[in-house]
Amino acid sequence: MTTKAPAFAEKSVRCAHVGGFHDMVYSDWGPRTGAYAIVCVHGLTRNGRDFDRLAMELARTGYRVLAPDIVGRGRSDHLGPLASYEIAQYINDITVMLAAEGLRNVDWIGTSMGGLIGMSIAVMTGHPIKRLLLNDVGPHVPKEALQRIGDYVGVPWRFDSFDLALNHVRQAYAPFGLKTEEDWRYLAELSLKQEADGKWVMAYDTRIADAFKNTEITDIDLWPFWAQISTPTLVLRGEDSDLLSRETAEQMTRTGPKADLIEVSGCGHAPALMDAYQIGLVMDWVRSS
């Protein structure tokens, strides 16, 4: 007998920003009881649907998973003109979500930007994070990697067909290391939306690139924050990552929470957490609690 695949509930919370309000949409997988869940938070230009395959497997084994579309991405609203896209806003929105769901303890899985948000929360007094999984991000981010990201984020891409948009997704997210045509089409479906005129666009507000345009790009140095984190931490590093160097990853095992480290071959920034092997790594981590 086959087990029916779990489905998710699509929910939203109303959050405030400077000058207005917005809805943050999130997927809610698995049994909706208790005050604990796994929270999965995506990277800069991504959205919570990236975690569908992982969340489905976690839900099959009885775990509850929340995967928000951080404001300005995916199904969530865009911010008004007076507000800016920054981590303080994202923390506020996630806090609203956790309060709405009555969650006081979470395991946090954060890819890239999602990891930076998790690190920022993990230094706050009384934070809800029991354990932290950082997917290809750490307390030092080199400016060269930021420049690479900034070069494509703020461009208002518009494509005449899905296939043309798919080609762009392949180029922009080549470091994910996806292997099959099915996986690339799946990623493109999560990455794109079709507008009323039939054009295909990326599913995020190009204003998320303002931070790259309005300030000089320099290395991000969060080692003082890292030193304050005591939450048990696992770091996944893409073998060819330009955002999380091997040197930084290894230093993360010796300082702060003295993280465990697993290097994932065949990809750069960042492991997509969509194939069986990478999902298995996360499942092993979850079960080890």
N, C-alpha and C positions, 0 to 999 in steps of 0.2 A: 504494500500500500504506500502511495506517495503522500507526503505531508503537504498540505496546501501552503503556499508561500504567504508569509505574513504581509499584511498591508499596513500602510501608515495613514494616520489622520493628519490632514493639513489644517493647521491652526494659525492664529495670529494674535499678537498683543499690540495694544495702542501705546506708543512711546512718545516722549516729548523731545523736541530739539529746539534750538534757538529760532524763534519765529513761528513755530508751528508744531504739528504732530504728524506722526507717520505710523504705518503698520509694519511690524516685522513678522514675516511669515516663517513658520518652521514645520518640519515634519516630526511627527510623534509616533515612534515605532514601539511595538511590544506591549507588555502588560502595564496598565496605567494605575499601579498601586504603589504605596509606600512613598518615602521621601528621598529616594535615591534614583539616579539615572546616569547614563553615559551621555555626555554632551560632545558633539562633533562639530568643530568649527573650521571652515574652509579658508583658503588662501585669498589673496587680494582681489583677483578677478573671477573667482569661482563662486559657487553657491552650495547650499546644503544638500542638494540632490546628488552631489559627488559621492556622498556616503551611502547611497541607496543599497548597493550590494553588500557593503559591510554591515549596515544597520539591519538588513534582512537576515543575515546570518546570526547576528547578535540576538535579534528578536526570536529567531527559531529556538534559541537555547534559554529563553526566559528573561533576557535583559531588556530594559526600557532604554530607548535612544532618542534624544532630541537633536535635530540637525537644523539650525536656523540658517536662513538666508540673511546674512548681515545687511543692514540697510544700504540701499543703492545697488543691490545685486539680486539676480534671480526674480523671485516672486514678491520680494519686499518693495516698499515704496522707495522713491528717491527723496533725498533731503531737500528742503527749501533753500532758496538762494542765500539766506543769512547764516546757514549752518555749514559746518565743514565736516568732512569725513576724517575722523580721528578715533584713536583707541578709547578715549574717555567716553565718547558717544556709544561705542559698541559695548563697553562694559555696562553702561547704564541700561541699554536695551536688553542685554542678556539677563541682568539682574531682574528686570521687569518680568521676563519670561519665567525665570526660576521661581519668583514669588507667585506668579499666576498658577504655576503647577505645584506649588507647595513643596519644592525641592530644597533640601538643606545640605545634601551631600551628593557630590558628583565625581565621576571619573572624567577627566578632560582629555579629549583627543584633538589636537590642534595642528593643522597643516599650515606652515609658513605664517601668514598673518594671524591665523587662528592660534598658533603656538605663542606668538607674541602677546596676544590678548590673554591667553592662559597664564603666561609668566607674569603679566601685569597684575592679574587677579591674585596669583599665588603669593605675592608679597604684601597683600592687604590683610589687616587684622580681621580675624573672624571669617576668612574666606571659606567657600564651600568645597574646594577641590581636595579630594582625598588622595588622588594619584593623577599624575600628569604624563601624557604621552606627547612629545614634541616631534612632529614629522618634518624633518629637514629644516630646522631653524634653531638658532641659539642666540646667546647674548652678544655675539659679534656678527654683523652682516656687512660684508665689504661693499664699498660704493660701486664697484664694477658690476656686481650682480644687481644692485638697485638701478643702475643706469640701463642695464639690459631690459629690465622690467619696464622702466619708465619710457623706453623708446616705443613701446607698442600700446601701453595701457590707455593713453589719452587720445588715441586716434579714433575718430568717429567712423569706424569701418562700416560700409554698406555694400552688400553683395546682391547680385541679380538672381542668384540661385543658391540652393542649399549646397550643391556640390562645390561651388566656388568658395562658399563660407567654410565648408569642410576642409578645403585645402589650406585656408588660413589657420584654422584650428590646429591642423597637423604641424604647421610651422611654429606657431606661437607656443604650443605645448609639447614640442618635440622632446624636451627633457623628461617628460612623464614616462617615456619608454614603453608606451603601449605597443603591442606586437601585432594585433590582428585588425583587419578592416572593420570587423564587427565592433571592436572596442573603440576605434577612432570615430565611427559613426555614432556610437553611444555617447561618447564624450561630446561630440558636436551637438547632439540633440540637447544635452544639458547646458551647453554653452551659448546657444543661439536662440533668438526669437524672431518671428516674422511680423513685420509691421503691416499696417493697413494697406500700404502701397505695394505690398508683395516683396519688398526688400528684406534681406536677412541681416540682422545686426547682433552684436554681442550683448549678452544679457546682463549688462551692468551700466551704471551711469558713468560716462567718461569723466565726470567731475572727481571721481576717486583719484584721478591722476594729478589733481591740483597740488598735492604735497610735493610731487616731483618737479612741477613747473615753477612754483613760487619760492623755492628755497634752493640753495646750493646743495647738491647731493654729496654727502660725506658718509664715511663708515658709521654704522650704528654700533654704539658701545654700551651694552647693558650689563657688563660684568658686576657692577655694584648691586644691581637688582638680583642677579643670579646668586650672589653670595648670601642673600637674605632668604632664598627659597629653601625650605626643608621638606617639602612634599616629595614622596618617592616618585622618581622620574625615569622614564624610558625615552631615549632619543633614537629615532630612525634617521639614517643618513643615506641619501642617494649616493652611490659610489662615485658618480661623476658630478656631484653638486658643485655649483659655483657660489651658492649662497651660504651653505654650511660647510666650511673647510674641514678636512680631517683633523687638522691641528686644533681648531676650535672644539670639534666634537670630543676629541680626546681630553682636552682640558676640562670639559664639562663633566667628565667622569672622575676628576680629581678634586673639584671645587664645588661649592654650593651644596646641592643635594647629592652630589657624587652619583650622577645618573648612570644607569646601564645604557650600553650603546650597541645597536645592531646596524651594520652597513648592508644596504640593499643593492645588489648588483643589477646592471642593465638599465639604470636610470640616473638622471641628474636631479634637478630641482623641479618637482618633488615626487617621491613615490606616490602613485595615484591611489593606492589602497583599494584597487579594483580587481586585482587578480587573486587567484586562490592562495598563492604563497604569501602575498602581503597581508591578505585578510587573515590568514592563519597566524601570522606574527602577532596581529592585534588580538585575535581570539585567545592566544596563549597568554598574553599579557593580562587580559581581562580575567581569565580564569585563575591567574596566579594570586589574586587578592585573597 
